[in-house]
Amino acid sequence: MSIYREGYEIYLKKCEQFGLEPINFHYYVIQLSQEQLNAYNEQARNSKGSN
């Protein structure tokens, strides 16, 4: 779940940069596409394997 939180932090910074009102974390996660979720999960698996 921490990898989703990292993505959310980037999202928050971009919203601030462009003067947009961000959605909360829960809605951010449910708005991710299956492709995005798969990429996050794959990255998390790879980072666990390298530790």
N, C-alpha and C positions, 0 to 999 in steps of 0.2 A: 504494500500500500504506500510505502514511502516514495516509490518512483512516481506514483500518481500525484503525490503531494509536491514533488519537485516540479512536475509539469504544471501544476496549479500555480505555484509560485511564479513561474515564468509568465503564465497567463495573466496573473495579477499585475506584474510589472508592465506588460504590454498594454493592458487596459489603462493603467495609470499614464503611460507614455502618450496614449492617444485620447485621453480624456473620456474613456468609456466606463460605465458602471459594470463591475464584474458580477457574475452570478456566484452563488455560494459553492463550496466544494462538492456537496452532494449532487447538485445539478450539473456541475462540471463533469463529474465522473459518469453520470448516466447519459450525458450527451456525447461521450466518446463513441466513435464507431467501433465495430468489431475488429476492423483492421488496426486501429490505434491501440485497442486493448491488447491484441495479439502482439503488437510490436513492443509495448511496455512489458508484457509478461516475458517475452523472449529476451529482452534486454536484462530483466531482473534475473532470469535463469542463468544467462551468460555471466553476469557480474558475480553471482553466487559461486559459479564454477571456477572463477579465476581467483577467489579468495582462499 
